[in-house]
């Protein structure tokens, strides 16, 4: 009697599967995305998911790393590429208005939205640390501005960094609630009027 050959596991493109997993987590959050939904979106079976990525938490951690180098890379670029602290913060917020409302992917910030109603302590802590690192990067850029004489020495850089972070996070949620790019750009423009030193930061809103 001929023995039946076992079929080979279906191959898949890892990067494409990661992008699809990213969109699922981005749209539904960490807790709101089930393994069955992930396998459906990624087009693979659960055994293939576990073999390639580990469990759901491991997959999410990899998704967040990929997000940080792709869709979520804008803030880091703004903070390092702009010659002034003011230019860096304004670019960070204005680019967020574009990114958060881009019709090519879910709205808002994946890292911010994924933490909503998260009840997995390890994931919640990792996301909190990532948000903390982002605030630290903003504060460091503000400190550079103080050292360069661009900002007053009396500036509480930690408090102002938290203000910028609060605006960024609020813009993410507003986009999830339906705010458009122009509306978010208006928020960014208003936030920049609070720039320390009394200089008005109104530079117009792009159409």
C-alpha positions as CSV (number, residue, x, y, z in Angstrom):
1,X,0.0,0.0,0.0
2,X,1.5,3.3,-1.0
3,X,2.1,5.7,1.9
4,X,0.5,9.1,1.5
5,X,3.1,11.9,1.3
6,X,2.7,14.7,3.8
7,X,2.2,18.0,2.1
8,X,4.9,20.6,2.5
9,X,4.0,23.6,4.7
10,X,2.7,26.5,2.7
11,X,5.4,29.1,2.2
12,X,4.7,32.8,2.7
13,X,6.5,36.1,2.5
14,X,7.5,37.0,6.0
15,X,7.6,40.8,5.4
16,X,4.1,40.7,3.9
17,X,2.8,38.7,6.7
18,X,4.3,41.1,9.2
19,X,2.7,44.1,7.5
20,X,-0.7,42.4,7.6
21,X,-0.2,41.6,11.3
22,X,0.8,45.2,11.9
23,X,-2.4,46.4,10.3
24,X,-4.5,44.1,12.5
25,X,-2.8,45.2,15.7
26,X,-3.0,48.8,14.5
27,X,-6.7,48.7,13.8
28,X,-7.8,46.6,16.8
29,X,-5.2,47.1,19.5
30,X,-3.2,44.3,21.2
31,X,-6.1,42.8,23.3
32,X,-8.6,43.2,20.5
33,X,-6.6,41.2,18.0
34,X,-7.0,37.4,18.4
35,X,-4.7,34.7,17.0
36,X,-7.5,33.5,14.7
37,X,-7.8,37.0,13.3
38,X,-4.1,37.2,12.8
39,X,-3.9,34.0,10.9
40,X,-6.9,35.0,8.8
41,X,-5.3,38.4,8.0
42,X,-1.8,37.0,7.4
43,X,-3.1,34.1,5.3
44,X,-1.3,31.4,7.3
45,X,-2.3,28.7,9.7
46,X,-1.7,28.9,13.4
47,X,1.2,26.3,13.3
48,X,3.0,28.5,10.7
49,X,2.4,31.6,12.8
50,X,3.9,30.0,15.9
51,X,6.8,28.5,14.0
52,X,7.7,31.7,12.3
53,X,7.0,34.3,15.0
54,X,6.4,32.5,18.3
55,X,3.3,33.4,20.2
56,X,1.1,36.4,19.8
57,X,3.2,38.6,22.2
58,X,6.4,37.8,20.3
59,X,4.7,38.6,17.0
60,X,3.5,41.9,18.4
61,X,6.9,42.8,19.7
62,X,8.4,42.2,16.2
63,X,5.5,44.3,14.7
64,X,6.3,47.2,17.0
65,X,10.0,47.0,16.0
66,X,9.1,47.1,12.3
67,X,6.6,49.9,12.9
68,X,9.3,52.0,14.6
69,X,11.5,51.7,11.4
70,X,8.7,52.3,8.9
71,X,5.4,54.1,9.6
72,X,6.5,55.2,13.1
73,X,9.9,56.5,12.2
74,X,8.9,60.1,11.5
75,X,9.3,61.6,15.1
76,X,12.9,60.2,15.4
77,X,13.8,61.6,12.0
78,X,12.3,65.0,12.9
79,X,14.2,65.2,16.1
80,X,17.6,64.3,14.6
81,X,17.4,66.0,11.1
82,X,16.0,69.4,11.9
83,X,18.7,72.1,12.8
84,X,16.6,73.7,15.6
85,X,14.5,72.3,18.4
86,X,11.5,74.4,17.3
87,X,11.8,73.1,13.8
88,X,12.1,69.5,15.1
89,X,9.0,69.7,17.3
90,X,6.9,71.5,14.6
91,X,7.9,68.9,12.0
92,X,7.1,66.1,14.5
93,X,3.6,67.3,15.0
94,X,2.8,68.3,11.4
95,X,4.1,65.1,10.0
96,X,2.0,63.3,12.6
97,X,-1.1,65.1,11.2
98,X,-0.2,63.5,7.8
99,X,0.7,60.1,9.1
100,X,-2.3,59.7,11.4
101,X,-4.8,60.4,8.6
102,X,-3.0,58.6,5.8
103,X,-5.7,56.5,4.0
104,X,-3.2,53.8,3.2
105,X,-3.3,52.4,6.7
106,X,-5.2,52.5,10.0
107,X,-5.5,55.9,11.7
108,X,-3.4,57.1,14.6
109,X,-0.3,55.7,16.1
110,X,0.0,51.9,16.6
111,X,2.0,52.2,19.8
112,X,-0.6,54.5,21.4
113,X,-3.7,52.7,20.2
114,X,-2.3,49.2,21.0
115,X,-2.1,50.2,24.6
116,X,-5.8,50.9,24.9
117,X,-7.5,48.5,27.3
118,X,-4.3,46.4,27.4
119,X,-4.5,43.9,30.2
120,X,-1.3,42.0,29.5
121,X,1.3,43.4,32.0
122,X,4.4,42.7,29.9
123,X,3.0,44.3,26.8
124,X,1.6,47.2,28.7
125,X,5.0,47.8,30.4
126,X,6.9,47.5,27.0
127,X,4.6,50.1,25.4
128,X,4.9,52.4,28.4
129,X,8.6,52.2,28.2
130,X,8.5,52.9,24.5
131,X,6.4,56.0,25.1
132,X,8.8,57.0,27.8
133,X,11.7,56.7,25.5
134,X,9.9,59.0,23.0
135,X,9.4,61.6,25.7
136,X,13.0,61.3,26.7
137,X,14.1,61.9,23.0
138,X,11.9,65.0,22.9
139,X,13.3,66.3,26.1
140,X,16.9,65.7,25.0
141,X,16.2,67.7,21.8
142,X,14.8,70.5,24.0
143,X,17.9,70.4,26.2
144,X,20.0,70.8,23.1
145,X,18.0,73.9,22.2
146,X,18.6,75.3,25.7
147,X,22.4,74.6,25.3
148,X,22.4,76.3,21.9
149,X,20.7,79.4,23.3
150,X,17.6,78.8,21.3
151,X,15.4,78.2,24.4
152,X,15.5,79.9,27.8
153,X,17.7,78.3,30.5
154,X,14.7,78.4,32.8
155,X,12.6,76.1,30.6
156,X,11.4,73.0,32.4
157,X,12.3,70.7,29.5
158,X,10.7,67.6,31.1
159,X,7.3,69.4,31.4
160,X,7.4,70.8,27.9
161,X,8.3,67.4,26.5
162,X,5.3,66.0,28.2
163,X,3.2,68.8,26.7
164,X,4.4,67.8,23.2
165,X,3.8,64.2,24.0
166,X,0.3,64.9,25.2
167,X,-0.5,66.8,22.0
168,X,0.9,64.0,19.9
169,X,-1.1,61.4,21.7
170,X,-4.2,63.5,21.6
171,X,-3.8,63.9,17.8
172,X,-3.6,60.2,17.5
173,X,-6.9,59.7,19.3
174,X,-8.5,62.6,17.5
175,X,-7.7,60.9,14.2
176,X,-9.2,57.7,15.4
177,X,-12.3,59.7,16.2
178,X,-12.5,61.0,12.7
179,X,-10.5,64.3,12.7
180,X,-9.0,65.1,9.3
181,X,-5.5,66.2,8.4
182,X,-6.3,69.9,8.3
183,X,-7.9,69.7,11.7
184,X,-4.9,68.0,13.2
185,X,-2.6,70.5,11.5
186,X,-4.6,73.2,13.2
187,X,-3.9,71.5,16.5
188,X,-0.2,71.3,15.7
189,X,-0.2,75.0,14.8
190,X,-2.0,76.0,18.1
191,X,0.4,73.8,20.1
192,X,3.4,75.7,18.6
193,X,2.1,79.0,19.8
194,X,3.0,77.8,23.2
195,X,6.7,77.6,22.2
196,X,8.9,79.0,25.0
197,X,10.4,82.5,24.6
198,X,7.3,84.3,23.5
199,X,7.9,83.8,19.8
200,X,4.7,83.1,17.9
201,X,5.0,79.8,16.0
202,X,2.1,80.4,13.7
203,X,3.5,79.5,10.3
204,X,0.2,78.9,8.5
205,X,-1.7,75.7,7.9
206,X,-0.9,73.8,4.7
207,X,-3.7,73.1,2.4
